[in-house]
Amino acid sequence: MTELSKEQQRDFEAAAFRRLVEHLRERSDVQNIDMMNLAGFCRNCLSNWYRDAANAAGLDLSKEQSREIVYGMPYAEWQAKYQTEASDAKKAAFEANRPKEH
């Protein structure tokens, strides 16, 4: 395997993150609860991780700001446009597998 410099690793990780965020913005049909039930994370988790990294670096980034970065719009706007009501089965699956820090 090719040895990567710290800068290359950072740059490639940032590029992968940007591509993931763009993919999630394009796939507004995929609901967060489905992501949580299948993968154990969702757009909100991603925005929380982003905010945690910013806060750890000394930048006071709010939950609303980090969500707008991930969603590409204010969270309330995304919810109004794309979020659908989850079925009782999806809600039950989420509660059964809910991550402790979500």
C-alpha positions as CSV (number, residue, x, y, z in Angstrom):
1,M,0.0,0.0,0.0
2,T,1.2,3.5,-0.8
3,E,2.3,5.5,2.2
4,L,0.2,8.6,2.6
5,S,1.3,11.8,4.1
6,K,-0.8,13.3,6.9
7,E,-1.8,16.1,4.5
8,Q,-2.9,13.6,1.8
9,Q,-4.8,11.5,4.3
10,R,-6.6,14.7,5.5
11,D,-7.3,15.8,2.0
12,F,-8.7,12.5,0.9
13,E,-10.8,12.1,4.0
14,A,-12.2,15.6,3.4
15,A,-13.0,14.8,-0.3
16,A,-14.8,11.6,0.8
17,F,-16.8,13.6,3.4
18,R,-17.8,16.1,0.8
19,R,-18.8,13.4,-1.6
20,L,-20.9,11.7,1.1
21,V,-22.6,14.9,2.0
22,E,-23.4,15.6,-1.7
23,H,-24.7,12.1,-2.1
24,L,-27.0,12.5,0.9
25,R,-28.3,15.8,-0.4
26,E,-29.1,14.2,-3.8
27,R,-30.8,11.3,-2.0
28,S,-33.4,13.3,-0.1
29,D,-35.8,10.3,-0.7
30,V,-33.8,8.3,1.8
31,Q,-35.2,9.0,5.3
32,N,-33.0,9.4,8.3
33,I,-34.9,6.7,10.2
34,D,-34.1,4.3,7.4
35,M,-30.4,5.2,7.6
36,M,-30.4,4.8,11.4
37,N,-32.2,1.4,11.2
38,L,-29.9,0.1,8.6
39,A,-26.5,1.7,9.3
40,G,-26.7,3.1,12.8
41,F,-26.1,6.7,11.7
42,C,-28.0,9.4,9.8
43,R,-27.6,13.0,8.5
44,N,-28.1,14.3,12.1
45,C,-25.3,12.1,13.4
46,L,-23.0,13.3,10.6
47,S,-23.8,16.9,11.5
48,N,-23.2,16.2,15.2
49,W,-19.8,14.7,14.4
50,Y,-19.0,17.8,12.3
51,R,-20.0,20.1,15.2
52,D,-18.0,18.0,17.7
53,A,-14.9,18.4,15.5
54,A,-15.4,22.1,15.2
55,N,-16.0,22.5,18.9
56,A,-12.8,20.4,19.6
57,A,-10.9,22.8,17.4
58,G,-12.2,25.8,19.4
59,L,-14.9,26.9,17.0
60,D,-18.4,27.4,18.6
61,L,-20.6,25.9,15.9
62,S,-24.3,25.4,16.8
63,K,-26.4,22.4,16.1
64,E,-28.4,24.4,13.6
65,Q,-25.3,25.6,11.8
66,S,-23.8,22.1,11.5
67,R,-27.1,20.7,10.3
68,E,-27.3,23.3,7.6
69,I,-23.8,22.4,6.4
70,V,-24.8,18.7,6.1
71,Y,-28.4,19.3,4.7
72,G,-27.5,22.2,2.5
73,M,-30.4,24.2,3.9
74,P,-31.9,24.9,7.3
75,Y,-33.0,21.6,8.9
76,A,-36.6,22.8,9.3
77,E,-36.8,23.5,5.6
78,W,-35.4,20.0,4.8
79,Q,-37.9,18.4,7.1
80,A,-40.8,20.3,5.5
81,K,-39.7,19.4,2.0
82,Y,-38.5,15.8,2.4
83,Q,-39.3,14.1,5.7
84,T,-42.2,11.7,5.7
85,E,-44.0,10.1,8.7
86,A,-42.3,6.9,9.8
87,S,-44.3,3.7,10.1
88,D,-44.9,2.2,13.5
89,A,-42.6,-0.6,12.5
90,K,-39.7,1.8,11.6
91,K,-40.2,3.7,14.9
92,A,-40.1,0.4,16.9
93,A,-37.0,-0.7,15.1
94,F,-35.3,2.6,15.8
95,E,-36.2,2.5,19.5
96,A,-34.9,-1.1,19.8
97,N,-31.6,-0.2,18.2
98,R,-31.3,3.5,19.2
99,P,-27.6,4.5,19.8
100,K,-27.0,5.8,23.3
101,E,-25.7,9.2,22.2
102,H,-28.2,9.9,19.4
